[in-house]
Amino acid sequence: MTPTEPTNASGHDDQTIGLEPAETDHAPRTPHAPPPSLPAPPTTASHDAPDVFVTPGRGNAQTIAVAGAIVTLLALVASGAFASGTVWYWAILQTLHQTILYTFAGIIAVLVAAALAERPMGRLDLASARMLLAVACFQLLSSVKLQLSGRVAEVLIASAAYLIAVAILFKPARNRYLAIVCFHFILVVLFMLGSWAQIKANTAMTPNP
């Protein structure tokens, strides 16, 4: 009689029972999906950048300052060459004095216009260089005698050159452009009146021979 293999209580042999755990261990597993990436927060750099009054561009301060110095030198040469009724070096000194004075008045005008617009000034050296070049253009054309009908026409042409230079160099909005030009004109007139009053006062204090 052939001996029978032992069976467990459930009626299954031990060999079959031993395969079930192996098959369970090798069951395919579903890979875990990566967590969803969070969207990057929106950048606010463009909103944080201040709206400065003197915007960069159209050349750096050094280049514009060199151009202004060259045009000023040409204006000094022209004032000495076209001097009439006075010594040539006095005409050069007067042109140099006016250039410095008008440039300083223009810088103050830009500062006042920026304050009224409630905007930060921006780079002062860039504003100074641009104003120097604009004033130098005015001085050059006003020093050259264009043989026009009177001195007024020459001043108007020189003023047009100044207005064009300010519009190109500063490239401001219309209200800012008008503020710069108007304040500059007022300051120049005040400086001229001050110089005229000082000359009159010195003349009155000089005793007659």
C-alpha positions as CSV (number, residue, x, y, z in Angstrom):
1,M,0.0,0.0,0.0
2,T,1.5,3.4,-1.1
3,P,1.7,5.9,1.7
4,T,-0.3,9.0,1.2
5,E,1.3,12.5,1.6
6,P,0.1,14.4,4.6
7,T,-2.4,17.0,4.0
8,N,-3.4,19.9,6.2
9,A,-6.7,20.4,7.7
10,S,-8.1,22.4,4.8
11,G,-7.4,19.6,2.4
12,H,-4.5,21.3,0.5
13,D,-1.0,20.0,0.3
14,D,1.9,21.9,1.9
15,Q,3.7,22.6,-1.5
16,T,0.7,24.6,-2.8
17,I,0.6,26.5,0.4
18,G,4.3,27.4,0.2
19,L,3.9,29.0,-3.3
20,E,1.2,31.4,-2.3
21,P,3.3,33.8,-0.2
22,A,6.0,33.9,-3.0
23,E,3.4,34.8,-5.6
24,T,2.0,37.5,-3.2
25,D,5.5,39.0,-2.7
26,H,6.1,39.4,-6.4
27,A,2.8,41.0,-7.2
28,P,3.2,44.2,-9.3
29,R,3.0,47.4,-7.4
30,T,1.7,50.7,-8.6
31,P,4.4,53.3,-8.5
32,H,3.7,56.4,-6.4
33,A,2.9,59.5,-8.5
34,P,5.2,62.5,-7.8
35,P,3.5,65.3,-5.8
36,P,2.2,68.1,-7.9
37,S,4.5,71.0,-8.2
38,L,3.3,74.3,-6.7
39,P,3.1,77.2,-9.2
40,A,5.8,79.8,-8.8
41,P,4.6,83.0,-7.1
42,P,4.2,85.9,-9.5
43,T,7.1,88.3,-9.7
44,T,6.4,91.8,-8.7
45,A,9.8,93.3,-9.8
46,S,8.1,95.5,-12.5
47,H,5.7,96.9,-10.0
48,D,8.3,97.5,-7.4
49,A,10.5,99.5,-9.8
50,P,10.0,103.2,-9.0
51,D,8.9,105.6,-11.8
52,V,12.0,107.8,-11.7
53,F,11.7,111.3,-13.3
54,V,15.1,111.1,-15.1
55,T,14.8,107.8,-17.0
56,P,18.0,106.1,-18.2
57,G,18.8,105.7,-21.9
58,R,20.0,107.8,-24.8
59,G,23.6,107.6,-23.6
60,N,25.3,107.4,-20.2
61,A,26.2,110.4,-18.1
62,Q,29.9,110.4,-19.1
63,T,29.2,110.4,-22.9
64,I,26.6,113.1,-22.7
65,A,28.9,115.2,-20.4
66,V,31.7,114.9,-22.9
67,A,29.4,116.0,-25.8
68,G,28.2,118.9,-23.7
69,A,31.8,120.0,-23.0
70,I,32.6,119.8,-26.7
71,V,29.6,121.9,-27.7
72,T,30.4,124.4,-24.9
73,L,33.9,124.7,-26.2
74,L,32.6,125.4,-29.7
75,A,30.2,128.0,-28.2
76,L,33.2,129.7,-26.4
77,V,35.1,129.8,-29.7
78,A,32.1,131.2,-31.6
79,S,31.5,133.9,-29.0
80,G,35.1,135.0,-29.2
81,A,35.2,134.9,-33.0
82,F,31.9,136.8,-33.4
83,A,32.5,139.3,-30.6
84,S,31.6,142.8,-31.5
85,G,31.9,146.0,-29.5
86,T,33.8,144.2,-26.7
87,V,37.1,142.4,-26.1
88,W,37.0,138.9,-27.3
89,Y,38.1,137.3,-24.1
90,W,35.4,139.1,-22.2
91,A,32.8,137.6,-24.6
92,I,34.3,134.1,-23.9
93,L,34.1,134.6,-20.1
94,Q,30.5,135.9,-20.4
95,T,29.5,132.9,-22.4
96,L,31.2,130.5,-20.0
97,H,29.5,132.2,-17.0
98,Q,26.1,132.0,-18.7
99,T,26.6,128.3,-19.6
100,I,27.4,127.4,-16.0
101,L,24.5,129.6,-14.6
102,Y,21.9,128.3,-17.1
103,T,23.0,124.7,-16.5
104,F,22.6,125.1,-12.8
105,A,19.2,126.7,-13.3
106,G,18.2,123.8,-15.4
107,I,19.2,121.2,-12.8
108,I,17.1,123.1,-10.2
109,A,14.2,123.1,-12.7
110,V,14.4,119.3,-13.1
111,L,14.5,118.9,-9.3
112,V,11.5,121.1,-8.8
113,A,9.6,119.4,-11.6
114,A,10.3,115.9,-10.1
115,A,9.1,117.1,-6.7
116,L,5.9,118.4,-8.2
117,A,5.4,115.2,-10.0
118,E,6.0,113.3,-6.8
119,R,8.5,111.0,-8.4
120,P,12.1,110.2,-7.3
121,M,14.7,112.3,-9.2
122,G,16.8,109.4,-10.5
123,R,20.4,109.9,-11.4
124,L,21.5,113.5,-10.7
125,D,24.7,113.2,-12.8
126,L,22.7,112.0,-15.8
127,A,20.3,115.0,-15.5
128,S,23.2,117.4,-15.1
129,A,24.9,116.1,-18.2
130,R,21.8,116.3,-20.3
131,M,21.1,119.8,-19.2
132,L,24.6,120.9,-19.9
133,L,24.3,119.6,-23.5
134,A,20.9,121.3,-24.0
135,V,22.3,124.6,-22.6
136,A,25.4,124.3,-24.7
137,C,23.3,123.9,-27.9
138,F,21.6,127.2,-27.0
139,Q,24.8,129.0,-26.3
140,L,26.4,127.8,-29.5
141,L,23.6,129.0,-31.7
142,S,23.2,132.3,-29.8
143,S,26.9,133.0,-30.1
144,V,27.0,132.5,-33.8
145,K,25.9,135.6,-35.7
146,L,23.5,134.3,-38.3
147,Q,22.9,137.6,-40.0
148,L,19.2,137.4,-39.4
149,S,16.7,140.2,-38.8
150,G,17.7,141.2,-35.4
151,R,19.0,139.5,-32.3
152,V,15.5,138.2,-31.4
153,A,15.5,135.8,-34.3
154,E,18.9,134.4,-33.3
155,V,17.7,133.8,-29.7
156,L,14.5,132.1,-31.0
157,I,16.5,129.7,-33.1
158,A,18.8,129.0,-30.2
159,S,15.8,128.4,-27.9
160,A,14.3,126.0,-30.4
161,A,17.6,124.0,-30.3
162,Y,17.4,123.9,-26.6
163,L,13.8,122.7,-26.6
164,I,14.6,120.0,-29.1
165,A,17.6,118.9,-27.1
166,V,15.6,118.6,-23.9
167,A,12.8,116.7,-25.6
168,I,15.4,114.2,-27.1
169,L,17.6,113.8,-24.1
170,F,15.0,113.6,-21.3
171,K,12.2,112.2,-23.4
172,P,9.6,113.2,-20.8
173,A,5.9,113.1,-20.9
174,R,4.2,116.3,-22.1
175,N,3.4,117.6,-18.6
176,R,6.9,116.9,-17.3
177,Y,8.5,118.5,-20.4
178,L,6.5,121.6,-19.9
179,A,7.4,121.7,-16.2
180,I,11.1,121.4,-16.9
181,V,11.1,124.1,-19.6
182,C,8.9,126.5,-17.7
183,F,10.8,126.3,-14.5
184,H,14.1,126.6,-16.3
185,F,12.9,129.8,-18.1
186,I,11.6,131.3,-14.9
187,L,14.9,130.6,-13.1
188,V,17.0,132.0,-15.9
189,V,14.9,135.2,-16.0
190,L,15.4,135.5,-12.2
191,F,19.1,135.0,-12.5
192,M,19.3,137.6,-15.3
193,L,17.3,140.1,-13.2
194,G,19.6,139.5,-10.3
195,S,22.7,140.1,-12.4
196,W,21.1,143.2,-13.9
197,A,20.2,144.5,-10.4
198,Q,23.7,143.9,-9.2
199,I,25.2,145.8,-12.1
200,K,22.9,148.7,-11.5
201,A,23.7,148.7,-7.8
202,N,27.5,148.8,-8.5
203,T,27.0,151.6,-11.0
204,A,25.0,153.6,-8.6
205,M,27.7,153.2,-5.9
206,T,30.5,154.3,-8.2
207,P,31.2,157.9,-7.5
208,N,31.1,160.2,-10.5
209,P,34.4,161.9,-11.5
